[in-house]
Amino acid sequence: MAHKLLDGATATGISRVHKCKEGANTLHTVMVQFREIGMTDVSALVVKLQGSLTGSYGATGVTSKPVLAIGSTAEQVANGAFTFRINNTNYSKGAVSAGTALATGYAITTTKYGVVMVYISAAGTITYQYPAVTQAYATAALAMDAGDAMETTSDLCYIGRVLVYNNTGSEWNSQTDSFTDSDDVTTAIFIDASMDWYDVTTITFDATSLGNQGDISFTADKPLKYVRLNLSTLTGAGSVDAWYEGW
């Protein structure tokens, strides 16, 4: 039996999750159709079948890696282009190579560890939070535990963190001191929020399938307990339907 996971989708985003019956499916078929609904023809369409063995999929979370890194402005945290969800609504964020500035007033003591937690709002605004105004954790594990203990408010999505070891001989201060290793800090490790889903197969429409307004994909030997579809590219005005069937 085929299950309709995309139903008239007109923008990129993640479908609902389908739980495979009787354990894990190993054979997977995806059928995609679209119709044009405006003056702009559909010129590019990509649908990805994504799978999981655990099905961890909350109403809020990253749906692709944010790729956090030191910004070209070294006091800031950069991100790549990524997608995320807040309260069951899909959003996207473009790459920010310079990074987003931290607020002032937060510090990490010399020869101690601290963590900078990174979040994003539905409007695409990146913000930071800290376990304490001045952090002085003796080990990386204690700093990570302190970050884990922080609650994410319902209007934000957690996207990652920066683990900092400060051994520069002076206190590290947010916004004014950089994340450069062996400069203002000994080490800064950028850690993306974890994802429990991975791409199984990608259906990229070519000239023929665009002309036919449909395509089908068959994948074998991939054990999955949960599946979803990711409409990752839709260029032009189109309405996309997609079905999944597994055995």
BALOBA-1460 file (C-alpha; in Angstrom, 3 decimals):
// residues 247
<rec num="1" residu="m" x="0.000" y="0.000" z="0.000"/>
<rec num="2" residu="a" x="1.366" y="3.415" z="-0.979"/>
<rec num="3" residu="h" x="1.329" y="6.191" z="1.615"/>
<rec num="4" residu="k" x="0.992" y="9.805" z="0.496"/>
<rec num="5" residu="l" x="3.624" y="11.826" z="2.350"/>
<rec num="6" residu="l" x="3.662" y="15.017" z="0.260"/>
<rec num="7" residu="d" x="0.209" y="16.372" z="-0.527"/>
<rec num="8" residu="g" x="0.151" y="19.434" z="-2.749"/>
<rec num="9" residu="a" x="3.412" y="20.843" z="-1.367"/>
<rec num="10" residu="t" x="4.255" y="24.225" z="-2.891"/>
<rec num="11" residu="a" x="7.445" y="24.983" z="-0.944"/>
<rec num="12" residu="t" x="10.488" y="23.071" z="0.231"/>
<rec num="13" residu="g" x="10.233" y="21.210" z="3.516"/>
<rec num="14" residu="i" x="9.925" y="17.891" z="5.349"/>
<rec num="15" residu="s" x="6.914" y="15.570" z="5.138"/>
<rec num="16" residu="r" x="5.224" y="13.757" z="7.980"/>
<rec num="17" residu="v" x="6.927" y="10.591" z="9.208"/>
<rec num="18" residu="h" x="5.758" y="7.117" z="8.165"/>
<rec num="19" residu="k" x="6.450" y="4.210" z="10.514"/>
<rec num="20" residu="c" x="7.126" y="0.978" z="8.645"/>
<rec num="21" residu="k" x="4.983" y="-1.955" z="9.737"/>
<rec num="22" residu="e" x="6.378" y="-5.222" z="11.070"/>
<rec num="23" residu="g" x="9.898" y="-4.019" z="11.800"/>
<rec num="24" residu="a" x="12.205" y="-2.558" z="9.183"/>
<rec num="25" residu="n" x="11.452" y="-2.223" z="5.479"/>
<rec num="26" residu="t" x="14.368" y="-2.996" z="3.134"/>
<rec num="27" residu="l" x="12.754" y="-2.251" z="-0.255"/>
<rec num="28" residu="h" x="11.540" y="1.272" z="-0.934"/>
<rec num="29" residu="t" x="9.607" y="2.890" z="-3.775"/>
<rec num="30" residu="v" x="8.962" y="6.626" z="-4.085"/>
<rec num="31" residu="m" x="6.683" y="8.104" z="-6.761"/>
<rec num="32" residu="v" x="6.640" y="11.881" z="-7.301"/>
<rec num="33" residu="q" x="4.224" y="13.913" z="-9.426"/>
<rec num="34" residu="f" x="3.765" y="17.639" z="-9.805"/>
<rec num="35" residu="r" x="1.549" y="20.079" z="-11.622"/>
<rec num="36" residu="e" x="2.338" y="23.637" z="-12.544"/>
<rec num="37" residu="i" x="0.148" y="26.199" z="-10.818"/>
<rec num="38" residu="g" x="1.457" y="29.556" z="-12.028"/>
<rec num="39" residu="m" x="3.113" y="31.443" z="-14.825"/>
<rec num="40" residu="t" x="6.600" y="30.192" z="-13.905"/>
<rec num="41" residu="d" x="7.350" y="26.669" z="-15.156"/>
<rec num="42" residu="v" x="8.916" y="24.200" z="-12.742"/>
<rec num="43" residu="s" x="12.572" y="24.041" z="-13.816"/>
<rec num="44" residu="a" x="14.119" y="22.106" z="-10.905"/>
<rec num="45" residu="l" x="12.697" y="19.556" z="-8.506"/>
<rec num="46" residu="v" x="14.499" y="17.342" z="-5.977"/>
<rec num="47" residu="v" x="12.873" y="14.966" z="-3.490"/>
<rec num="48" residu="k" x="14.932" y="12.947" z="-1.000"/>
<rec num="49" residu="l" x="13.849" y="9.783" z="0.762"/>
<rec num="50" residu="q" x="15.210" y="9.992" z="4.299"/>
<rec num="51" residu="g" x="15.301" y="7.143" z="6.795"/>
<rec num="52" residu="s" x="15.843" y="6.376" z="10.450"/>
<rec num="53" residu="l" x="16.039" y="3.324" z="12.681"/>
<rec num="54" residu="t" x="14.816" y="5.185" z="15.773"/>
<rec num="55" residu="g" x="12.376" y="7.751" z="14.431"/>
<rec num="56" residu="s" x="13.492" y="10.548" z="16.720"/>
<rec num="57" residu="y" x="11.606" y="13.455" z="15.209"/>
<rec num="58" residu="g" x="10.296" y="16.190" z="17.406"/>
<rec num="59" residu="a" x="8.219" y="19.199" z="16.513"/>
<rec num="60" residu="t" x="11.397" y="21.294" z="16.777"/>
<rec num="61" residu="g" x="14.920" y="20.509" z="15.558"/>
<rec num="62" residu="v" x="17.420" y="20.806" z="12.724"/>
<rec num="63" residu="t" x="16.576" y="18.890" z="9.557"/>
<rec num="64" residu="s" x="19.948" y="19.501" z="7.905"/>
<rec num="65" residu="k" x="23.363" y="20.288" z="9.353"/>
<rec num="66" residu="p" x="24.021" y="23.963" z="10.197"/>
<rec num="67" residu="v" x="27.807" y="23.435" z="9.860"/>
<rec num="68" residu="l" x="28.806" y="25.803" z="12.665"/>
<rec num="69" residu="a" x="32.352" y="27.171" z="12.387"/>
<rec num="70" residu="i" x="34.522" y="30.123" z="13.286"/>
<rec num="71" residu="g" x="33.371" y="33.165" z="11.340"/>
<rec num="72" residu="s" x="35.487" y="35.238" z="8.996"/>
<rec num="73" residu="t" x="35.026" y="37.671" z="11.862"/>
<rec num="74" residu="a" x="36.803" y="35.436" z="14.368"/>
<rec num="75" residu="e" x="34.796" y="36.592" z="17.399"/>
<rec num="76" residu="q" x="31.587" y="35.273" z="15.788"/>
<rec num="77" residu="v" x="30.024" y="31.907" z="14.937"/>
<rec num="78" residu="a" x="29.404" y="31.218" z="11.235"/>
<rec num="79" residu="n" x="26.840" y="28.844" z="9.792"/>
<rec num="80" residu="g" x="26.199" y="27.166" z="6.464"/>
<rec num="81" residu="a" x="22.790" y="27.076" z="4.792"/>
<rec num="82" residu="f" x="20.477" y="24.721" z="6.678"/>
<rec num="83" residu="t" x="16.850" y="23.823" z="7.399"/>
<rec num="84" residu="f" x="15.049" y="23.446" z="10.708"/>
<rec num="85" residu="r" x="11.623" y="23.093" z="12.330"/>
<rec num="86" residu="i" x="9.932" y="24.985" z="15.161"/>
<rec num="87" residu="n" x="6.566" y="23.762" z="16.420"/>
<rec num="88" residu="n" x="6.011" y="21.572" z="13.326"/>
<rec num="89" residu="t" x="6.708" y="24.385" z="10.838"/>
<rec num="90" residu="n" x="9.626" y="24.168" z="8.383"/>
<rec num="91" residu="y" x="12.117" y="27.029" z="7.995"/>
<rec num="92" residu="s" x="15.431" y="27.639" z="6.254"/>
<rec num="93" residu="k" x="18.470" y="29.787" z="6.996"/>
<rec num="94" residu="g" x="21.056" y="31.010" z="4.514"/>
<rec num="95" residu="a" x="24.793" y="30.787" z="5.083"/>
<rec num="96" residu="v" x="26.409" y="33.523" z="7.198"/>
<rec num="97" residu="s" x="30.158" y="33.289" z="6.643"/>
<rec num="98" residu="a" x="31.087" y="36.319" z="8.759"/>
<rec num="99" residu="g" x="29.126" y="34.868" z="11.656"/>
<rec num="100" residu="t" x="26.639" y="36.283" z="14.144"/>
<rec num="101" residu="a" x="27.924" y="38.440" z="16.989"/>
<rec num="102" residu="l" x="27.707" y="37.287" z="20.592"/>
<rec num="103" residu="a" x="26.352" y="39.549" z="23.315"/>
<rec num="104" residu="t" x="28.887" y="41.046" z="25.696"/>
<rec num="105" residu="g" x="29.101" y="40.243" z="29.385"/>
<rec num="106" residu="y" x="29.925" y="36.514" z="29.391"/>
<rec num="107" residu="a" x="33.289" y="35.035" z="30.354"/>
<rec num="108" residu="i" x="35.305" y="31.827" z="30.714"/>
<rec num="109" residu="t" x="37.953" y="31.697" z="33.426"/>
<rec num="110" residu="t" x="41.606" y="31.026" z="32.596"/>
<rec num="111" residu="t" x="42.522" y="27.308" z="32.291"/>
<rec num="112" residu="k" x="38.836" y="26.356" z="32.449"/>
<rec num="113" residu="y" x="36.150" y="25.139" z="30.048"/>
<rec num="114" residu="g" x="32.927" y="26.787" z="28.953"/>
<rec num="115" residu="v" x="30.217" y="26.304" z="26.359"/>
<rec num="116" residu="v" x="28.301" y="28.676" z="24.092"/>
<rec num="117" residu="m" x="24.864" y="27.316" z="23.134"/>
<rec num="118" residu="v" x="23.515" y="28.385" z="19.724"/>
<rec num="119" residu="y" x="19.827" y="28.782" z="18.804"/>
<rec num="120" residu="i" x="17.672" y="30.122" z="15.972"/>
<rec num="121" residu="s" x="14.187" y="31.649" z="15.911"/>
<rec num="122" residu="a" x="11.443" y="31.245" z="13.301"/>
<rec num="123" residu="a" x="12.507" y="34.627" z="11.913"/>
<rec num="124" residu="g" x="15.999" y="33.253" z="11.283"/>
<rec num="125" residu="t" x="17.675" y="35.179" z="14.104"/>
<rec num="126" residu="i" x="20.607" y="33.349" z="15.694"/>
<rec num="127" residu="t" x="21.070" y="33.847" z="19.423"/>
<rec num="128" residu="y" x="23.354" y="32.479" z="22.134"/>
<rec num="129" residu="q" x="22.874" y="31.296" z="25.686"/>
<rec num="130" residu="y" x="25.310" y="30.298" z="28.442"/>
<rec num="131" residu="p" x="25.056" y="28.042" z="31.510"/>
<rec num="132" residu="a" x="26.502" y="30.856" z="33.632"/>
<rec num="133" residu="v" x="27.652" y="34.456" z="33.242"/>
<rec num="134" residu="t" x="31.180" y="33.346" z="34.150"/>
<rec num="135" residu="q" x="32.002" y="29.707" z="33.376"/>
<rec num="136" residu="a" x="34.804" y="27.834" z="35.121"/>
<rec num="137" residu="y" x="34.265" y="24.131" z="34.472"/>
<rec num="138" residu="a" x="37.232" y="21.917" z="35.304"/>
<rec num="139" residu="t" x="36.611" y="19.488" z="32.427"/>
<rec num="140" residu="a" x="35.042" y="19.475" z="28.974"/>
<rec num="141" residu="a" x="32.502" y="16.902" z="30.174"/>
<rec num="142" residu="l" x="31.269" y="19.203" z="32.947"/>
<rec num="143" residu="a" x="30.878" y="22.075" z="30.493"/>
<rec num="144" residu="m" x="28.964" y="19.846" z="28.059"/>
<rec num="145" residu="d" x="26.723" y="18.590" z="30.880"/>
<rec num="146" residu="a" x="25.942" y="22.173" z="31.867"/>
<rec num="147" residu="g" x="24.939" y="22.923" z="28.286"/>
<rec num="148" residu="d" x="22.770" y="19.796" z="28.124"/>
<rec num="149" residu="a" x="20.943" y="20.870" z="31.271"/>
<rec num="150" residu="m" x="19.759" y="24.104" z="29.666"/>
<rec num="151" residu="e" x="16.150" y="24.192" z="28.458"/>
<rec num="152" residu="t" x="15.252" y="25.379" z="24.963"/>
<rec num="153" residu="t" x="12.278" y="27.744" z="24.969"/>
<rec num="154" residu="s" x="9.372" y="26.874" z="22.683"/>
<rec num="155" residu="d" x="10.099" y="29.732" z="20.265"/>
<rec num="156" residu="l" x="13.670" y="28.590" z="19.527"/>
<rec num="157" residu="c" x="15.466" y="25.677" z="17.855"/>
<rec num="158" residu="y" x="18.786" y="24.473" z="19.267"/>
<rec num="159" residu="i" x="21.322" y="24.186" z="16.410"/>
<rec num="160" residu="g" x="24.628" y="23.471" z="18.171"/>
<rec num="161" residu="r" x="27.301" y="24.728" z="20.526"/>
<rec num="162" residu="v" x="30.916" y="25.829" z="20.845"/>
<rec num="163" residu="l" x="33.058" y="24.112" z="23.474"/>
<rec num="164" residu="v" x="35.838" y="26.461" z="24.566"/>
<rec num="165" residu="y" x="38.987" y="25.712" z="26.538"/>
<rec num="166" residu="n" x="40.531" y="28.940" z="27.746"/>
<rec num="167" residu="n" x="44.234" y="28.736" z="28.532"/>
<rec num="168" residu="t" x="45.479" y="32.093" z="27.315"/>
<rec num="169" residu="g" x="46.510" y="33.563" z="30.628"/>
<rec num="170" residu="s" x="43.507" y="35.863" z="30.837"/>
<rec num="171" residu="e" x="39.743" y="35.598" z="31.018"/>
<rec num="172" residu="w" x="37.919" y="34.953" z="27.713"/>
<rec num="173" residu="n" x="35.128" y="37.459" z="27.099"/>
<rec num="174" residu="s" x="32.259" y="37.104" z="24.640"/>
<rec num="175" residu="q" x="32.212" y="39.371" z="21.581"/>
<rec num="176" residu="t" x="35.625" y="40.903" z="22.281"/>
<rec num="177" residu="d" x="37.768" y="37.729" z="22.302"/>
<rec num="178" residu="s" x="37.989" y="35.418" z="19.289"/>
<rec num="179" residu="f" x="37.487" y="31.679" z="18.826"/>
<rec num="180" residu="t" x="40.887" y="31.313" z="17.124"/>
<rec num="181" residu="d" x="42.897" y="28.360" z="18.473"/>
<rec num="182" residu="s" x="46.120" y="29.393" z="20.221"/>
<rec num="183" residu="d" x="45.043" y="33.033" z="20.074"/>
<rec num="184" residu="d" x="42.314" y="34.142" z="22.490"/>
<rec num="185" residu="v" x="41.523" y="30.484" z="23.341"/>
<rec num="186" residu="t" x="43.538" y="27.280" z="23.370"/>
<rec num="187" residu="t" x="40.816" y="25.370" z="21.501"/>
<rec num="188" residu="a" x="37.264" y="26.039" z="20.289"/>
<rec num="189" residu="i" x="35.284" y="23.042" z="19.029"/>
<rec num="190" residu="f" x="32.148" y="23.710" z="16.965"/>
<rec num="191" residu="i" x="29.483" y="21.029" z="17.396"/>
<rec num="192" residu="d" x="26.300" y="20.810" z="15.299"/>
<rec num="193" residu="a" x="23.037" y="19.642" z="16.820"/>
<rec num="194" residu="s" x="22.605" y="15.933" z="16.117"/>
<rec num="195" residu="m" x="20.289" y="14.523" z="13.467"/>
<rec num="196" residu="d" x="18.769" y="11.070" z="13.554"/>
<rec num="197" residu="w" x="17.894" y="10.998" z="9.844"/>
<rec num="198" residu="y" x="19.985" y="10.378" z="6.750"/>
<rec num="199" residu="d" x="19.439" y="10.512" z="2.997"/>
<rec num="200" residu="v" x="18.596" y="7.118" z="1.461"/>
<rec num="201" residu="t" x="18.047" y="8.142" z="-2.141"/>
<rec num="202" residu="t" x="17.622" y="11.378" z="-4.086"/>
<rec num="203" residu="i" x="15.183" y="11.891" z="-6.959"/>
<rec num="204" residu="t" x="16.473" y="14.731" z="-9.139"/>
<rec num="205" residu="f" x="14.143" y="15.582" z="-12.000"/>
<rec num="206" residu="d" x="15.880" y="15.804" z="-15.394"/>
<rec num="207" residu="a" x="14.488" y="17.213" z="-18.644"/>
<rec num="208" residu="t" x="12.509" y="14.032" z="-19.335"/>
<rec num="209" residu="s" x="10.905" y="13.725" z="-15.909"/>
<rec num="210" residu="l" x="10.153" y="17.458" z="-15.846"/>
<rec num="211" residu="g" x="8.414" y="17.023" z="-19.182"/>
<rec num="212" residu="n" x="6.478" y="14.032" z="-17.871"/>
<rec num="213" residu="q" x="5.742" y="15.846" z="-14.606"/>
<rec num="214" residu="g" x="6.608" y="12.684" z="-12.691"/>
<rec num="215" residu="d" x="9.332" y="10.242" z="-11.670"/>
<rec num="216" residu="i" x="9.756" y="7.050" z="-9.663"/>
<rec num="217" residu="s" x="12.643" y="5.610" z="-7.623"/>
<rec num="218" residu="f" x="13.321" y="2.108" z="-6.319"/>
<rec num="219" residu="t" x="15.880" y="1.386" z="-3.569"/>
<rec num="220" residu="a" x="16.835" y="-2.025" z="-2.140"/>
<rec num="221" residu="d" x="18.841" y="-3.357" z="0.811"/>
<rec num="222" residu="k" x="18.286" y="-0.349" z="3.077"/>
<rec num="223" residu="p" x="16.698" y="-1.407" z="6.405"/>
<rec num="224" residu="l" x="14.541" y="1.436" z="7.746"/>
<rec num="225" residu="k" x="11.959" y="1.616" z="10.504"/>
<rec num="226" residu="y" x="10.856" y="5.178" z="9.786"/>
<rec num="227" residu="v" x="10.811" y="7.186" z="6.548"/>
<rec num="228" residu="r" x="9.984" y="10.705" z="5.465"/>
<rec num="229" residu="l" x="10.328" y="12.763" z="2.285"/>
<rec num="230" residu="n" x="12.299" y="15.983" z="1.980"/>
<rec num="231" residu="l" x="11.253" y="18.318" z="-0.821"/>
<rec num="232" residu="s" x="14.664" y="19.957" z="-0.898"/>
<rec num="233" residu="t" x="14.418" y="21.875" z="-4.198"/>
<rec num="234" residu="l" x="11.415" y="23.394" z="-5.992"/>
<rec num="235" residu="t" x="12.176" y="26.088" z="-8.552"/>
<rec num="236" residu="g" x="9.081" y="27.523" z="-10.216"/>
<rec num="237" residu="a" x="5.389" y="27.425" z="-9.328"/>
<rec num="238" residu="g" x="4.386" y="23.834" z="-8.695"/>
<rec num="239" residu="s" x="2.269" y="21.598" z="-6.478"/>
<rec num="240" residu="v" x="4.055" y="18.361" z="-5.525"/>
<rec num="241" residu="d" x="2.537" y="15.038" z="-4.490"/>
<rec num="242" residu="a" x="4.659" y="12.056" z="-3.458"/>
<rec num="243" residu="w" x="3.930" y="8.527" z="-2.275"/>
<rec num="244" residu="y" x="6.062" y="5.998" z="-0.413"/>
<rec num="245" residu="e" x="5.662" y="2.212" z="-0.456"/>
<rec num="246" residu="g" x="7.949" y="-0.221" z="1.365"/>
<rec num="247" residu="w" x="8.375" y="-3.926" z="1.949"/>
